[in-house]
């Protein structure tokens, strides 16, 4: 079996053809079985999840779905064969991380039901792994993306409440994520005082984060860095009408953002467009929104932000060509799956 798989790989490479699906898995299976039997390999899965998490920030929406799905199939197979409690906990931890990535990606391409299924699995896997910070982190991300995708407010309140309860006052990237979600939710409900209070609480948590939780070296997805806090202040402040604070936070987020994180840069620039519209610069805000929106495929966050820009327009301005074009973008097909 293994010899045949090796010959198939070599034949495909010699012919310049695609290696048949499953061939490499068959070729590697004997060694993988030995690794699994010895209870090692969880570190490799952590590295895979880390790479996917980094790629999420640099690739277009939806492009990770196939790779993450394939990894899910494999990690499920390994879990079924693993009896070690320690190894199972490590694999469940990675499963929760992969499920979060699928939840994000499925949401971005408009697959609502698979996204919800992924979030539910992420919570169950994190709980089964017994990792408190992971449990908080999963719920924080689900709450934030639930906000962007329009899930009901009571659901979001439950998720952020669970995150805070599990955290029990201990600062973590996940707790910061949950507080950012709470700030966005509060702002969207028009509660300016409550929003400012949550942002103040977020600042306190960020000041107490451990170094590995506040550094991109850990991973832009698993950490909560200064740029992430600035983004929380930027969007929330823009929505509640604190235009000056929002503009300053946008500048800060952009200054701290790696040039390869195109999606994030687009998020920030759309908030700049929102502040321009809020301050009465309708033409400038719409022009900036259109230029920015065309720079990267539409995702859950960008669709919601564009909708917020349209809501901020005076009634007469909603009939402008630029406004109609923005409205078309909010209903455009999602990115590649």
VOLUM-88336 format. One record per residue (C-alpha): residue in three letters; x, y, z. Coordinates in nm, 3 decimals. Layout:
<zagus>
ZAGU zagu       x       y       z
ZAGU  ALA       X       Y       Z
...
</zagus>
This chain:
<zagus>
ZAGU zagu       x       y       z
ZAGU  UNK   0.000   0.000   0.000
ZAGU  UNK   0.273   0.244   0.097
ZAGU  UNK   0.494   0.149  -0.200
ZAGU  UNK   0.200   0.200  -0.437
ZAGU  UNK   0.130   0.541  -0.287
ZAGU  UNK   0.497   0.638  -0.328
ZAGU  UNK   0.491   0.535  -0.693
ZAGU  UNK   0.174   0.738  -0.750
ZAGU  UNK   0.337   1.048  -0.603
ZAGU  UNK   0.651   1.008  -0.815
ZAGU  UNK   0.450   0.936  -1.131
ZAGU  UNK   0.233   1.243  -1.080
ZAGU  UNK   0.536   1.465  -1.021
ZAGU  UNK   0.715   1.328  -1.329
ZAGU  UNK   0.411   1.394  -1.546
ZAGU  UNK   0.350   1.737  -1.401
ZAGU  UNK   0.009   1.620  -1.283
ZAGU  UNK  -0.182   1.674  -0.959
ZAGU  UNK  -0.105   1.421  -0.687
ZAGU  UNK  -0.422   1.208  -0.646
ZAGU  UNK  -0.629   1.296  -0.335
ZAGU  UNK  -0.543   1.085  -0.033
ZAGU  UNK  -0.215   0.958  -0.177
ZAGU  UNK   0.015   1.147   0.058
ZAGU  UNK  -0.205   1.055   0.352
ZAGU  UNK  -0.168   0.687   0.259
ZAGU  UNK   0.206   0.726   0.214
ZAGU  UNK   0.243   0.891   0.555
ZAGU  UNK  -0.009   0.670   0.737
ZAGU  UNK   0.237   0.417   0.881
ZAGU  UNK   0.450   0.688   1.039
ZAGU  UNK   0.143   0.883   1.150
ZAGU  UNK   0.007   0.571   1.321
ZAGU  UNK   0.333   0.530   1.509
ZAGU  UNK   0.334   0.895   1.611
ZAGU  UNK  -0.024   0.873   1.732
ZAGU  UNK   0.048   0.554   1.925
ZAGU  UNK   0.334   0.725   2.104
ZAGU  UNK   0.113   1.015   2.200
ZAGU  UNK   0.304   1.290   2.018
ZAGU  UNK   0.210   1.520   1.735
ZAGU  UNK  -0.008   1.774   1.916
ZAGU  UNK   0.264   2.036   1.872
ZAGU  UNK   0.245   1.986   1.496
ZAGU  UNK  -0.127   2.050   1.507
ZAGU  UNK  -0.073   2.364   1.712
ZAGU  UNK   0.168   2.486   1.443
ZAGU  UNK  -0.087   2.412   1.170
ZAGU  UNK  -0.353   2.607   1.356
ZAGU  UNK  -0.110   2.894   1.412
ZAGU  UNK  -0.033   2.915   1.039
ZAGU  UNK  -0.402   2.915   0.951
ZAGU  UNK  -0.460   3.189   1.206
ZAGU  UNK  -0.188   3.402   1.052
ZAGU  UNK  -0.315   3.336   0.698
ZAGU  UNK  -0.660   3.453   0.800
ZAGU  UNK  -0.519   3.805   0.820
ZAGU  UNK  -0.335   3.798   0.488
ZAGU  UNK  -0.563   3.602   0.253
ZAGU  UNK  -0.898   3.686   0.100
ZAGU  UNK  -1.217   3.580   0.280
ZAGU  UNK  -1.307   3.214   0.231
ZAGU  UNK  -0.970   3.095   0.103
ZAGU  UNK  -0.894   2.889   0.414
ZAGU  UNK  -1.213   2.685   0.413
ZAGU  UNK  -1.087   2.390   0.210
ZAGU  UNK  -0.757   2.354   0.398
ZAGU  UNK  -0.918   2.386   0.741
ZAGU  UNK  -1.193   2.139   0.648
ZAGU  UNK  -0.932   1.886   0.537
ZAGU  UNK  -0.742   1.934   0.862
ZAGU  UNK  -1.063   1.879   1.056
ZAGU  UNK  -1.114   1.547   0.883
ZAGU  UNK  -0.762   1.438   0.973
ZAGU  UNK  -0.766   1.556   1.334
ZAGU  UNK  -1.101   1.379   1.383
ZAGU  UNK  -0.939   1.057   1.261
ZAGU  UNK  -0.645   1.101   1.499
ZAGU  UNK  -0.876   1.179   1.791
ZAGU  UNK  -1.071   0.857   1.738
ZAGU  UNK  -0.748   0.657   1.768
ZAGU  UNK  -0.603   0.845   2.065
ZAGU  UNK  -0.651   0.717   2.419
ZAGU  UNK  -0.406   0.947   2.598
ZAGU  UNK  -0.593   1.207   2.803
ZAGU  UNK  -0.314   1.461   2.760
ZAGU  UNK  -0.294   1.415   2.383
ZAGU  UNK  -0.674   1.428   2.349
ZAGU  UNK  -0.683   1.758   2.540
ZAGU  UNK  -0.421   1.903   2.305
ZAGU  UNK  -0.608   1.785   1.997
ZAGU  UNK  -0.937   1.917   2.130
ZAGU  UNK  -0.768   2.252   2.186
ZAGU  UNK  -0.659   2.262   1.822
ZAGU  UNK  -1.005   2.147   1.713
ZAGU  UNK  -1.158   2.446   1.892
ZAGU  UNK  -0.915   2.681   1.717
ZAGU  UNK  -0.987   2.529   1.376
ZAGU  UNK  -1.362   2.550   1.444
ZAGU  UNK  -1.328   2.922   1.520
ZAGU  UNK  -1.147   2.971   1.189
ZAGU  UNK  -1.425   2.787   1.008
ZAGU  UNK  -1.684   2.997   1.189
ZAGU  UNK  -1.511   3.316   1.076
ZAGU  UNK  -1.461   3.200   0.718
ZAGU  UNK  -1.810   3.052   0.674
ZAGU  UNK  -1.960   3.375   0.801
ZAGU  UNK  -1.750   3.578   0.559
ZAGU  UNK  -1.874   3.379   0.257
ZAGU  UNK  -2.237   3.395   0.369
ZAGU  UNK  -2.274   3.035   0.491
ZAGU  UNK  -2.473   3.113   0.804
ZAGU  UNK  -2.574   2.763   0.917
ZAGU  UNK  -2.227   2.605   0.880
ZAGU  UNK  -2.086   2.906   1.063
ZAGU  UNK  -2.320   2.852   1.359
ZAGU  UNK  -2.237   2.480   1.364
ZAGU  UNK  -1.867   2.565   1.371
ZAGU  UNK  -1.909   2.806   1.662
ZAGU  UNK  -2.105   2.550   1.863
ZAGU  UNK  -1.836   2.289   1.803
ZAGU  UNK  -1.565   2.538   1.900
ZAGU  UNK  -1.732   2.598   2.236
ZAGU  UNK  -1.781   2.227   2.307
ZAGU  UNK  -1.423   2.141   2.209
ZAGU  UNK  -1.280   2.423   2.422
ZAGU  UNK  -1.489   2.315   2.720
ZAGU  UNK  -1.385   1.952   2.675
ZAGU  UNK  -1.018   2.054   2.654
ZAGU  UNK  -1.050   2.219   2.995
ZAGU  UNK  -0.853   2.527   2.890
ZAGU  UNK  -1.003   2.836   3.058
ZAGU  UNK  -0.834   3.095   2.837
ZAGU  UNK  -0.943   2.902   2.528
ZAGU  UNK  -1.302   2.885   2.653
ZAGU  UNK  -1.304   3.262   2.701
ZAGU  UNK  -1.133   3.324   2.366
ZAGU  UNK  -1.382   3.112   2.170
ZAGU  UNK  -1.680   3.292   2.323
ZAGU  UNK  -1.519   3.633   2.271
ZAGU  UNK  -1.467   3.571   1.901
ZAGU  UNK  -1.812   3.418   1.858
ZAGU  UNK  -1.971   3.723   2.022
ZAGU  UNK  -1.781   3.967   1.805
ZAGU  UNK  -1.851   3.786   1.480
ZAGU  UNK  -2.206   3.729   1.596
ZAGU  UNK  -2.237   4.106   1.621
ZAGU  UNK  -2.104   4.160   1.270
ZAGU  UNK  -2.330   3.892   1.125
ZAGU  UNK  -2.640   4.025   1.299
ZAGU  UNK  -2.713   3.753   1.555
ZAGU  UNK  -2.975   3.844   1.820
ZAGU  UNK  -2.862   4.073   2.102
ZAGU  UNK  -2.963   3.824   2.378
ZAGU  UNK  -2.735   3.561   2.223
ZAGU  UNK  -2.445   3.805   2.215
ZAGU  UNK  -2.510   3.910   2.575
ZAGU  UNK  -2.506   3.545   2.682
ZAGU  UNK  -2.175   3.481   2.504
ZAGU  UNK  -1.998   3.786   2.648
ZAGU  UNK  -2.145   3.708   2.989
ZAGU  UNK  -2.016   3.350   2.974
ZAGU  UNK  -1.673   3.474   2.870
ZAGU  UNK  -1.657   3.715   3.165
ZAGU  UNK  -1.784   3.450   3.408
ZAGU  UNK  -1.529   3.190   3.295
ZAGU  UNK  -1.247   3.447   3.300
ZAGU  UNK  -1.334   3.529   3.662
ZAGU  UNK  -1.134   3.852   3.651
ZAGU  UNK  -0.821   3.702   3.496
ZAGU  UNK  -0.701   3.911   3.197
ZAGU  UNK  -0.659   3.729   2.868
ZAGU  UNK  -0.678   3.791   2.495
ZAGU  UNK  -1.016   3.621   2.498
ZAGU  UNK  -1.155   3.850   2.767
ZAGU  UNK  -1.031   4.152   2.571
ZAGU  UNK  -1.204   4.011   2.263
ZAGU  UNK  -1.528   3.969   2.456
ZAGU  UNK  -1.507   4.327   2.584
ZAGU  UNK  -1.446   4.457   2.233
ZAGU  UNK  -1.758   4.272   2.123
ZAGU  UNK  -1.950   4.423   2.415
ZAGU  UNK  -1.833   4.773   2.317
ZAGU  UNK  -1.950   4.724   1.957
ZAGU  UNK  -2.285   4.592   2.077
ZAGU  UNK  -2.336   4.877   2.323
ZAGU  UNK  -2.244   5.135   2.059
ZAGU  UNK  -2.485   4.986   1.808
ZAGU  UNK  -2.764   5.018   2.066
ZAGU  UNK  -2.691   5.389   2.106
ZAGU  UNK  -2.561   5.359   2.462
ZAGU  UNK  -2.276   5.611   2.454
ZAGU  UNK  -2.217   5.607   2.831
ZAGU  UNK  -2.214   5.227   2.845
ZAGU  UNK  -1.981   5.209   2.545
ZAGU  UNK  -1.727   5.441   2.704
ZAGU  UNK  -1.743   5.238   3.025
ZAGU  UNK  -1.673   4.913   2.840
ZAGU  UNK  -1.385   5.071   2.650
ZAGU  UNK  -1.238   5.184   2.982
ZAGU  UNK  -1.270   4.829   3.113
ZAGU  UNK  -1.103   4.702   2.798
ZAGU  UNK  -0.811   4.940   2.852
ZAGU  UNK  -0.768   4.802   3.203
ZAGU  UNK  -0.762   4.442   3.080
ZAGU  UNK  -0.512   4.527   2.805
ZAGU  UNK  -0.278   4.688   3.058
ZAGU  UNK  -0.278   4.364   3.258
ZAGU  UNK  -0.228   4.122   2.967
ZAGU  UNK   0.071   3.891   2.979
ZAGU  UNK   0.337   3.961   2.716
ZAGU  UNK   0.251   3.653   2.509
ZAGU  UNK  -0.116   3.757   2.494
ZAGU  UNK  -0.034   4.109   2.374
ZAGU  UNK   0.210   4.029   2.094
ZAGU  UNK   0.167   3.946   1.726
ZAGU  UNK   0.457   3.705   1.773
ZAGU  UNK   0.207   3.481   1.949
ZAGU  UNK  -0.035   3.510   1.655
ZAGU  UNK  -0.257   3.794   1.536
ZAGU  UNK  -0.560   3.571   1.595
ZAGU  UNK  -0.471   3.430   1.938
ZAGU  UNK  -0.339   3.757   2.084
ZAGU  UNK  -0.492   4.099   2.151
ZAGU  UNK  -0.243   4.371   2.065
ZAGU  UNK  -0.252   4.751   2.087
ZAGU  UNK  -0.384   4.767   1.731
ZAGU  UNK  -0.684   4.553   1.833
ZAGU  UNK  -0.767   4.788   2.118
ZAGU  UNK  -0.742   5.087   1.882
ZAGU  UNK  -0.987   4.918   1.643
ZAGU  UNK  -1.231   4.871   1.933
ZAGU  UNK  -1.210   5.243   2.013
ZAGU  UNK  -1.228   5.344   1.645
ZAGU  UNK  -1.550   5.168   1.549
ZAGU  UNK  -1.729   5.216   1.880
ZAGU  UNK  -1.644   5.585   1.899
ZAGU  UNK  -1.751   5.642   1.539
ZAGU  UNK  -2.090   5.481   1.600
ZAGU  UNK  -2.168   5.683   1.914
ZAGU  UNK  -2.058   6.009   1.749
ZAGU  UNK  -1.717   6.061   1.910
ZAGU  UNK  -1.570   6.148   1.571
ZAGU  UNK  -1.242   6.298   1.693
ZAGU  UNK  -1.166   5.996   1.914
ZAGU  UNK  -1.259   5.763   1.629
ZAGU  UNK  -1.032   5.938   1.379
ZAGU  UNK  -0.742   5.932   1.625
ZAGU  UNK  -0.796   5.561   1.694
ZAGU  UNK  -0.808   5.486   1.319
ZAGU  UNK  -0.474   5.661   1.272
ZAGU  UNK  -0.326   5.461   1.559
ZAGU  UNK  -0.459   5.129   1.430
ZAGU  UNK  -0.322   5.197   1.082
ZAGU  UNK   0.017   5.299   1.216
ZAGU  UNK   0.041   4.969   1.405
ZAGU  UNK  -0.099   4.745   1.131
ZAGU  UNK   0.134   4.528   0.916
ZAGU  UNK   0.104   4.617   0.547
ZAGU  UNK   0.012   4.255   0.465
ZAGU  UNK  -0.302   4.266   0.680
ZAGU  UNK  -0.508   4.414   0.398
ZAGU  UNK  -0.845   4.317   0.540
ZAGU  UNK  -0.773   4.499   0.866
ZAGU  UNK  -0.654   4.808   0.683
ZAGU  UNK  -0.981   4.812   0.490
ZAGU  UNK  -1.178   4.782   0.818
ZAGU  UNK  -1.000   5.085   0.959
ZAGU  UNK  -1.037   5.297   0.646
ZAGU  UNK  -1.410   5.224   0.631
ZAGU  UNK  -1.439   5.362   0.984
ZAGU  UNK  -1.259   5.672   0.859
ZAGU  UNK  -1.527   5.701   0.590
ZAGU  UNK  -1.793   5.665   0.860
ZAGU  UNK  -1.642   5.949   1.062
ZAGU  UNK  -1.630   6.172   0.754
ZAGU  UNK  -1.998   6.110   0.684
ZAGU  UNK  -2.087   6.164   1.051
ZAGU  UNK  -1.909   6.500   1.045
ZAGU  UNK  -2.104   6.612   0.738
ZAGU  UNK  -1.849   6.543   0.464
ZAGU  UNK  -2.091   6.328   0.264
ZAGU  UNK  -1.909   6.339  -0.068
ZAGU  UNK  -1.568   6.277   0.086
ZAGU  UNK  -1.698   5.997   0.309
ZAGU  UNK  -1.880   5.817   0.027
ZAGU  UNK  -1.582   5.849  -0.209
ZAGU  UNK  -1.347   5.712   0.057
ZAGU  UNK  -1.586   5.428   0.137
ZAGU  UNK  -1.614   5.326  -0.228
ZAGU  UNK  -1.240   5.338  -0.292
ZAGU  UNK  -1.175   5.137   0.023
ZAGU  UNK  -1.451   4.883  -0.035
ZAGU  UNK  -1.318   4.798  -0.380
ZAGU  UNK  -0.970   4.730  -0.240
ZAGU  UNK  -1.062   4.393  -0.084
ZAGU  UNK  -1.351   4.145  -0.110
ZAGU  UNK  -1.658   4.207   0.100
ZAGU  UNK  -1.672   4.017   0.429
ZAGU  UNK  -1.904   4.009   0.729
ZAGU  UNK  -1.731   4.301   0.903
ZAGU  UNK  -1.708   4.514   0.590
ZAGU  UNK  -2.069   4.451   0.492
ZAGU  UNK  -2.194   4.562   0.835
ZAGU  UNK  -1.967   4.871   0.835
ZAGU  UNK  -2.087   4.973   0.490
ZAGU  UNK  -2.443   4.938   0.618
ZAGU  UNK  -2.358   5.164   0.911
ZAGU  UNK  -2.218   5.426   0.671
ZAGU  UNK  -2.540   5.417   0.470
ZAGU  UNK  -2.749   5.452   0.789
ZAGU  UNK  -2.546   5.761   0.885
ZAGU  UNK  -2.633   5.939   0.558
ZAGU  UNK  -2.894   6.215   0.556
ZAGU  UNK  -3.214   6.104   0.382
ZAGU  UNK  -3.147   6.305   0.064
ZAGU  UNK  -2.793   6.170   0.030
ZAGU  UNK  -2.916   5.809   0.016
ZAGU  UNK  -3.026   5.862  -0.343
ZAGU  UNK  -2.675   5.963  -0.458
ZAGU  UNK  -2.504   5.735  -0.711
ZAGU  UNK  -2.223   5.663  -0.469
ZAGU  UNK  -2.471   5.562  -0.199
ZAGU  UNK  -2.653   5.330  -0.440
ZAGU  UNK  -2.323   5.172  -0.538
ZAGU  UNK  -2.235   5.115  -0.173
ZAGU  UNK  -2.576   4.957  -0.116
ZAGU  UNK  -2.513   4.721  -0.405
ZAGU  UNK  -2.183   4.616  -0.246
ZAGU  UNK  -2.359   4.524   0.080
ZAGU  UNK  -2.573   4.273  -0.110
ZAGU  UNK  -2.296   4.146  -0.341
ZAGU  UNK  -2.211   3.773  -0.339
ZAGU  UNK  -1.965   3.671  -0.071
ZAGU  UNK  -1.600   3.586  -0.132
ZAGU  UNK  -1.467   3.254  -0.261
ZAGU  UNK  -1.538   2.935  -0.072
</zagus>
